[in-house]
């Protein structure tokens, strides 16, 4: 059985290699991609209580949302660096999404939201 540090190092190396290769493609903003990966990695490293597969899925979702939302954040808030915008978008998007999912799950009965009260 491999050590957790070895598995983590191998996974990190694969992510860096993929990001580096993807950033070389025409039309891909390398700064935004790096920022999105860093923002997603921040969330994943802070949520150690989740299973590895969930963290990997959250990382992928966070990177995609962060990369796609970076231009919008740059335009709305006047940010100059696409890397910073992607980092903020990636780290905030997955955190907000998981909080919303948890709140929806905690509702005891969704039908009470749509029934007429006092009738």
N, C-alpha and C positions, 0 to 999 in steps of 0.2 A: 504494500500500500504506500502511495506517495505521501510525502509530508505536505501539510496545507500550504506552507510557504513556497514549496516547489510548484504546486498547482497554481497558486496565485501569481507567481512570477511568470509562469508559462502563459497564463491567460492575459496578463498585462503586456507581455511581449507580443502576443498575437494582436491585441488591440492597437498597440502602437504601430506595428507593421502594417496593419490594415489601414489605419488612419494616414500613415505616411504615403502609402501607395495610392489611396483615394485622393489625397490632396494634390497629387501630381497630375490628375486628370484635368483636362481643360474645363473651365466653367465651375470648378469646385473651389470654394473659398477655404483655404487651409486654416486661416485664423479662426473662422467660425467653427470649422470642424473640430479643431483642437479645443476651443472653448466649450463646445457642446460635450465633448468627451470628458473634459475636466469637471463640468457641472454634473453630469450623470454619475461620474465616479465619486464625487462628493456625497451624493445621496446614497449610493450603493455602499460605500464604506461606513456610513453612519447607521445603516439599517442592518446590523449583524444578526438580528433576531429572525430575519426572513430566510427561507431556504435559498440555496444557491441558484436554482433555476429561476425563481421569482426575481432575484436581484439581477440576473442576466437579462431577463425580459424588461425589467424596469430601466436598466441601463440603455438598452436598445431604443426603447420608447423615448427616453429622456434625450438621447443624442439626436434622434430624428426631429423631435419637437424643438429642441434648442437650436438646431441648425436652421430649421425653417422659420422660426420666430425671430431670429436675430435681425434681419432687415427691418421687421416691423418695430422692434424695440429701438433700433437705431433711429428710425424716422420719428417715432413718437416722443422719445426722450432725449434726442440730440446726442446720442452716444457716438463717438468717433470710431472706436475699435469694434470690429465685428466679433472678435474673440471674447471680449467682455460681455457684449450683448448676448452671445450664444451661451456663455457660462451662466449668466443670470437666468436666461430663459430655461435652460436645461435643469438647473437646480431648483427653480421655483415651480416649473410645470409639473414635474413628477410629484413633488411634495404636496402641492394643492390637489392634484388628481387623486392621490391616495387618501388624503383627508376627506375629500368629497365621497369617495367610495365607502370609507368607513362610516361616515355619517348616514349615508343612504342605507347601509346594512343595519345600522343601529335603530332605524325607525321600526317601531313595533308593527305598525300596520299602515301601509301606504294608502289604503282605501279611506282612512280617516282624513286624509288631506282633501279628498274630493267629495265628501259627504256634506250635506247641509246641516249646519249646527243649529240647535235650538228648535228644530221642526219636529 
